[in-house]
């Protein structure tokens, strides 16, 4: 016994606390986050890509289109990867097919 024992309580080593298991919740959380990411981000983007691809496949001569850069014109020629768009009389631009953002309703450019 030490003289300071009555003043200071001696500290004895104790066994380490056992870690509390989270059970199935620890594995369920990452799976739930992946599912949320899929339904909120990945799936809508894939749907938009599919719709854009279908629009480009239906593209034909005479269609009025709007590009991603804001250029509006009439399709005069369609190739494998490129489309020729007439933006004014005898002014034709050759653009990538993927740059076409929208197909406008017929007569839109005439009324503008």
C-alpha positions in Angstrom: 0.0 0.0 0.0 1.2 3.4 -1.0 0.8 6.6 1.2 -1.1 8.4 -1.5 -3.7 5.6 -1.9 -6.3 7.3 0.4 -6.0 10.6 -1.5 -5.8 9.2 -5.1 -7.7 6.2 -6.1 -5.5 3.6 -7.8 -6.3 2.8 -11.4 -6.5 -0.9 -12.3 -6.4 -2.3 -15.8 -9.8 -3.3 -17.1 -10.7 -5.6 -19.9 -11.4 -3.8 -23.2 -15.0 -3.2 -24.1 -16.4 -5.6 -26.7 -17.3 -3.9 -30.0 -21.0 -3.6 -30.6 -21.9 -5.3 -33.8 -24.2 -3.4 -36.2 -25.6 -6.6 -37.5 -27.2 -6.4 -41.0 -27.4 -2.6 -40.9 -23.7 -2.2 -41.6 -24.0 -4.1 -44.9 -27.4 -2.7 -45.7 -26.4 0.9 -45.8 -23.9 0.8 -48.7 -26.3 -1.3 -50.7 -29.1 1.2 -50.1 -26.9 4.1 -51.2 -26.0 2.3 -54.4 -29.6 1.7 -55.1 -30.5 5.3 -54.5 -27.7 6.5 -56.8 -28.9 4.1 -59.5 -32.6 5.3 -59.4 -31.9 9.0 -59.0 -28.9 9.5 -61.3 -27.8 6.6 -63.6 -31.2 5.3 -64.8 -32.6 8.7 -65.9 -29.3 9.5 -67.7 -29.5 6.2 -69.6 -33.1 6.9 -70.5 -32.2 10.3 -71.9 -29.3 8.8 -74.0 -31.7 6.2 -75.4 -34.2 8.9 -76.4 -31.5 11.0 -78.0 -30.1 8.0 -80.0 -33.7 7.2 -81.2 -34.2 10.8 -82.3 -30.9 10.8 -84.3 -31.9 7.5 -85.9 -35.2 9.0 -87.1 -33.5 12.1 -88.5 -34.3 12.6 -92.2 -33.8 15.2 -95.0 -35.9 18.3 -94.6 -36.1 18.1 -90.8 -35.6 21.3 -88.9 -33.1 20.9 -86.2 -31.5 22.9 -83.3 -27.9 22.1 -82.4 -26.3 22.2 -78.9 -24.6 25.5 -79.9 -28.0 27.1 -80.7 -27.8 27.0 -84.5 -31.1 26.2 -86.2 -31.4 24.9 -89.7 -32.8 22.4 -92.2 -31.1 19.0 -92.7 -29.9 18.7 -96.3 -27.6 15.7 -96.1 -27.2 12.8 -93.6 -24.0 10.8 -93.3 -22.8 8.1 -90.9 -21.4 10.6 -88.3 -22.0 14.0 -89.8 -25.1 16.0 -91.0 -25.2 18.9 -93.3 -27.5 21.7 -92.1 -28.6 24.6 -94.2 -28.9 27.7 -92.0 -29.5 30.3 -94.7 -29.8 30.3 -98.5 -26.7 28.5 -99.8 -25.0 28.5 -96.4 -24.4 24.9 -95.2 -22.7 23.7 -92.1 -21.4 20.2 -91.6 -21.9 19.2 -87.9 -21.6 16.0 -85.9 -24.8 14.0 -85.6 -24.5 14.0 -81.8 -24.5 17.8 -81.7 -28.1 17.9 -82.7 -30.1 18.7 -79.6 -33.7 18.8 -80.9 -35.8 18.2 -84.0 -38.1 21.2 -84.3 -41.7 20.9 -85.6 -42.1 21.6 -89.4 -42.5 25.3 -90.2 -40.8 26.6 -87.1 -38.0 28.3 -89.0 -40.3 29.9 -91.5 -42.4 31.5 -88.9 -39.4 32.9 -86.9 
